[in-house]
Amino acid sequence: MSPADATHTVAQRDWQAAARRSLWRRRLGMWSLVFFLIVVSLPIMLPYFWMLTISVSARTGGADTIVLWKACAVLVPAVIGVVLTRTMMPPGGQRNLAGLAVIAIAAITGVVLIGPDLHANNYRFLWNPNIVEEIRGSSGAGGDQFPWVWTAFTNSLIFAVANTVVVLTVSTLAGYYISRFAFAGRATFLQSLLVLHAFPAMTLIIPIFLIMHWAGLLDTISGVILVVVTLELPFSIFIMKGFFDAVPWDIEMSAMTDGASRRQAFVQVILPQVKVGMLAVGVFSFLKGWEEYVFVRTLLFEKSNWMMSLYLFWVSDDLMGVDYGIVAAVGVFYVLPSLLLYVTCQKYLVQMTIGGIKG
């Protein structure tokens, strides 16, 4: 072997060794990051696992601690396994099969360990409108008649959908106008949007209560919608303005040069470019409306106007020491729409970027 060939061979080996070391460092860094995220996520996941387990296993009078720990011993490794398969394996059929295998193993293990303890009796409030009153009566608790949970669910759904529609429509139109047109006081207006969003909502409860009373909107769902929409719009407008800033002006000009009106260019050219931002604002607006409690608790009094957040509060207050299962089941029912919405839209939410925001 010539000296040149020997030098080349040594250099090739050095490059291969360096590549292997780099690969192991990347893998170690990835595994360390995943392990850290799993550890810090456990305190967040465990209460939800416990709530789900109590809702399908607790009997009247309390919850079985052994069942809770058995369920966590099944659910926590299952969630970790699914996260690891989706994080560490490349996309494709093998990753999907691995995830299904983890879920299947967890399901079989759960049936063996806690299957005999599971039941749906705690969810009878969904088809029995008087079950809460019956439990309260058996415990000696008094008070006013509880509305049926579907009344609160319908009110919350109407409130969340109306909040989403109004916030998304107004913030999209306002964000487009602020992004595309120059007007006197534009910079001051943008700064005011952030300043308005900076004030804690709790400081506005008394003046808002008085305004709603004078306007005749107290104890009405439409009044609460107006309050929440007003508080959510400044930040939503600022977000949508950032998405419109990221869309080149040339695209809109080209469409209008080809004969499209400004409205046609806006609807057919610009809106498809900011659909991720619209989806994000819509999802966050829905979640805000669905979980709203402060103004619901302050501005609504009639039982027929109760929403799920208020219903859960009173059920927890009256039944927590009497029947944990019903309280946990109502909590699961309350969380379910938000969870389904997030799971459906998470692929688009992770794509959200504000872009370059110009002043």
C-alpha positions in Angstrom: 0.0 0.0 0.0 1.3 3.3 -1.0 1.7 6.1 1.6 -1.1 8.1 -0.1 -3.5 5.1 0.1 -2.6 4.6 3.8 -3.2 8.2 4.5 -6.5 8.0 2.7 -7.5 4.9 4.7 -6.6 6.5 8.0 -8.6 9.6 7.1 -11.6 7.6 6.1 -11.5 5.7 9.4 -11.3 8.9 11.3 -14.3 10.3 9.4 -16.3 7.1 10.1 -15.4 7.2 13.8 -16.4 10.9 14.0 -19.7 10.2 12.2 -20.4 7.4 14.7 -19.6 9.6 17.7 -21.8 12.4 16.2 -24.7 10.0 15.7 -24.5 8.7 19.2 -24.3 12.2 20.6 -27.5 13.1 18.7 -29.3 10.0 19.9 -28.2 10.7 23.5 -29.4 14.2 23.2 -32.7 13.1 21.8 -33.2 10.5 24.4 -32.3 12.9 27.2 -34.8 15.5 25.9 -37.6 12.9 25.6 -36.8 11.6 29.1 -36.9 15.1 30.5 -40.2 15.9 28.8 -41.7 12.7 30.1 -40.6 13.4 33.7 -41.9 16.9 33.7 -45.2 15.8 32.1 -46.0 13.1 34.7 -47.3 15.6 37.3 -49.6 17.0 34.6 -50.8 13.6 33.2 -51.4 11.8 36.5 -54.4 14.0 37.7 -56.2 13.3 34.4 -55.5 9.6 34.6 -56.8 9.6 38.2 -59.9 11.5 37.1 -60.6 9.1 34.3 -60.0 6.0 36.5 -62.3 7.4 39.3 -65.0 8.1 36.8 -65.2 4.5 35.6 -64.3 2.6 38.8 -65.4 4.6 42.0 -68.3 3.3 43.9 -70.6 5.4 46.0 -68.8 6.8 49.0 -65.2 7.0 47.7 -62.5 5.7 45.4 -60.4 2.6 45.6 -56.8 3.7 45.9 -55.5 0.3 44.7 -57.5 0.6 41.5 -56.1 4.1 40.9 -52.5 2.9 41.1 -53.2 -0.2 39.0 -54.7 2.1 36.3 -51.8 4.5 36.5 -49.4 1.5 36.2 -51.1 0.7 32.9 -51.9 4.2 31.5 -48.6 5.9 32.2 -46.3 3.3 30.4 -48.8 3.1 27.6 -48.7 6.9 27.0 -44.9 6.9 27.3 -44.6 4.0 24.8 -46.9 5.8 22.3 -44.9 9.0 22.7 -41.6 7.2 22.2 -42.8 5.3 19.1 -44.0 8.5 17.5 -40.9 10.5 18.5 -38.0 8.0 17.9 -39.3 6.0 14.9 -39.5 7.4 11.3 -43.0 7.9 9.9 -44.5 4.9 8.2 -46.2 1.7 8.7 -43.7 0.4 11.2 -44.3 3.3 13.5 -48.1 2.9 13.3 -47.8 -0.8 14.0 -45.6 -0.2 17.0 -48.1 2.3 18.4 -51.0 -0.1 17.9 -49.0 -2.8 19.6 -48.4 -0.6 22.6 -52.1 0.3 22.8 -53.1 -3.4 22.4 -50.8 -4.5 25.2 -52.0 -1.7 27.5 -55.6 -2.6 26.7 -55.1 -6.3 27.5 -53.2 -5.5 30.7 -55.8 -3.1 31.8 -58.6 -5.7 31.3 -56.7 -8.2 33.3 -55.7 -5.8 36.2 -58.7 -3.5 36.6 -61.4 -5.0 34.2 -63.6 -6.4 37.1 -63.6 -2.9 38.8 -64.8 -0.9 35.7 -68.4 0.2 35.3 -70.3 3.1 33.7 -72.7 3.8 36.6 -71.1 7.1 37.3 -72.1 8.4 33.9 -75.8 7.9 34.6 -76.2 11.7 34.9 -76.1 11.7 31.1 -79.5 10.0 30.8 -81.0 10.6 34.2 -81.7 14.3 34.8 -82.5 13.9 38.4 -79.5 11.8 39.6 -77.6 14.7 41.1 -80.7 15.7 43.1 -81.2 12.2 44.3 -77.6 11.9 45.5 -77.8 15.3 47.2 -81.1 14.4 48.8 -79.8 11.1 50.1 -76.9 13.0 51.7 -79.1 15.5 53.3 -77.9 18.5 51.2 -80.4 21.1 50.4 -80.4 23.9 47.8 -82.0 24.8 44.5 -82.8 22.3 41.7 -79.8 21.5 39.5 -80.3 21.8 35.7 -79.7 18.8 33.6 -76.1 18.4 32.4 -77.3 18.6 28.7 -78.7 22.1 29.4 -75.3 23.3 30.6 -73.6 21.5 27.7 -75.8 23.1 25.2 -75.3 26.6 26.7 -71.5 26.1 26.7 -71.5 24.9 23.1 -73.5 27.9 22.0 -71.3 30.2 23.9 -68.0 28.6 22.6 -69.2 28.5 19.0 -70.5 32.1 19.0 -67.3 33.3 20.6 -65.3 31.5 18.0 -67.3 32.8 15.0 -67.2 36.5 16.2 -63.6 36.5 17.3 -62.4 34.7 14.1 -64.4 37.0 11.8 -63.5 40.3 13.4 -59.9 39.5 14.0 -59.4 38.2 10.4 -60.9 41.3 8.8 -59.2 43.7 11.3 -55.9 42.0 11.0 -56.0 42.2 7.2 -56.9 45.9 7.2 -54.1 46.8 9.7 -51.6 44.7 7.8 -52.4 46.1 4.3 -53.4 49.7 4.9 -51.6 52.7 6.4 -53.6 55.1 8.5 -52.9 57.8 11.1 -52.2 56.3 14.5 -51.5 52.8 13.2 -48.5 52.2 15.4 -50.3 53.6 18.4 -53.3 51.3 17.7 -51.0 48.2 17.5 -49.4 49.1 20.9 -52.9 49.7 22.4 -53.9 46.1 21.3 -51.2 44.7 23.5 -51.8 47.1 26.4 -55.5 46.2 26.4 -54.6 42.5 26.6 -52.1 43.1 29.4 -54.8 44.0 32.0 -55.9 41.1 34.2 -59.6 40.3 33.6 -60.2 40.1 37.4 -59.7 43.9 37.7 -62.6 44.5 35.3 -65.3 42.4 36.9 -67.0 45.2 38.9 -67.1 47.8 36.0 -68.2 45.1 33.5 -70.9 43.9 36.0 -72.3 47.5 36.2 -72.2 48.0 32.5 -74.1 44.7 31.9 -76.6 45.8 34.5 -77.2 49.2 32.9 -77.4 47.7 29.4 -79.9 45.1 30.5 -77.6 42.2 29.5 -77.0 40.8 33.0 -77.8 37.1 33.4 -77.9 36.6 29.6 -75.6 34.4 27.6 -75.3 37.1 24.9 -74.0 39.5 27.4 -71.2 37.1 28.5 -70.4 36.5 24.8 -69.9 40.2 24.3 -67.6 40.5 27.3 -65.4 37.5 26.4 -65.2 38.5 22.7 -64.2 42.1 23.7 -61.4 40.8 25.9 -60.2 38.2 23.4 -60.2 40.4 20.3 -57.0 42.5 20.9 -54.6 39.6 21.0 -56.4 37.7 18.2 -56.2 40.8 15.9 -52.5 41.1 16.6 -52.0 37.4 15.8 -53.9 37.6 12.6 -52.1 40.8 11.6 -48.8 38.9 11.9 -50.0 36.1 9.6 -51.1 38.6 7.0 -47.7 40.4 7.2 -46.1 37.1 6.2 -48.1 36.9 3.0 -46.2 38.8 0.2 -48.0 41.8 -1.2 -47.1 40.7 -4.7 -49.4 37.8 -4.6 -52.4 40.0 -4.0 -51.3 42.5 -6.6 -50.9 39.8 -9.2 -54.4 38.6 -8.6 -55.8 42.1 -9.0 -53.7 42.7 -12.0 -55.3 39.6 -13.6 -58.8 41.1 -13.1 -59.8 40.0 -9.6 -61.4 42.5 -7.3 -59.9 43.2 -3.9 -62.6 41.1 -2.3 -61.9 38.2 -4.6 -58.2 38.4 -4.0 -58.8 38.5 -0.3 -61.1 35.4 -0.3 -59.5 33.3 -3.0 -55.8 34.2 -2.6 -55.0 35.6 0.8 -57.2 33.6 3.1 -55.8 30.2 1.9 -52.4 31.5 2.8 -53.4 32.3 6.5 -55.7 29.3 7.1 -53.3 27.9 9.7 -53.5 31.2 11.7 -57.3 31.2 11.3 -57.5 27.7 12.6 -55.3 28.4 15.6 -57.3 31.5 16.5 -60.5 29.6 16.1 -59.3 26.7 18.3 -58.0 28.9 21.0 -61.2 31.0 20.9 -63.4 27.9 21.2 -61.3 26.6 24.1 -61.5 30.0 25.9 -65.2 30.1 25.5 -65.6 26.5 26.6 -63.6 26.8 29.8 -64.7 30.3 30.7 -65.6 30.5 34.4 -64.9 33.9 35.9 -67.5 35.9 33.9 -69.9 33.0 33.8 -69.8 32.8 37.6 -70.2 36.6 37.9 -72.8 37.5 35.3 -75.1 34.4 35.1 -77.6 33.5 37.9 -80.5 31.5 36.5 -80.0 27.8 36.5 -81.2 27.6 32.9 -78.2 29.8 31.9 -75.6 27.6 33.6 -72.6 26.4 31.6 -70.4 23.4 32.0 -67.7 25.2 34.0 -70.4 26.4 36.5 -72.1 23.1 36.5 -68.9 21.3 37.4 -68.1 23.8 40.1 -71.5 23.2 41.9 -71.4 19.5 41.4 -67.9 19.4 42.9 -68.9 21.6 45.8 -72.0 19.6 46.7 -70.9 16.0 45.9 -67.2 15.9 46.5 -67.5 14.3 49.9 -70.5 12.2 48.9 -69.8 10.6 45.5 -66.4 11.0 43.9 -67.4 9.0 40.9 -70.1 11.4 39.7 -67.8 14.4 40.1 -65.0 12.7 38.2 -67.4 11.6 35.4 -68.7 15.2 35.0 -65.1 16.4 34.8 -64.3 13.8 32.1 -67.4 14.9 30.2 -66.4 18.5 30.5 -62.8 17.9 29.2 -63.8 15.6 26.3 -64.8 18.3 23.7 -61.6 20.3 24.3 -59.5 17.1 24.0 -61.2 16.0 20.8 -60.8 19.4 19.2 -57.1 19.5 20.1 -56.4 16.0 18.9 -58.1 16.8 15.6 -56.3 20.1 15.0 -52.9 19.5 16.6 -51.3 18.8 13.3 -52.1 22.3 12.1 -51.5 24.0 15.5 -47.8 22.9 15.5 -47.4 24.7 12.2 -48.4 28.0 13.6 -45.8 30.7 13.2 -46.4 34.4 13.7 -43.9 35.4 10.9 -42.3 38.7 10.6 -44.5 41.3 12.3 -43.9 44.8 10.9 -44.9 47.8 12.8 
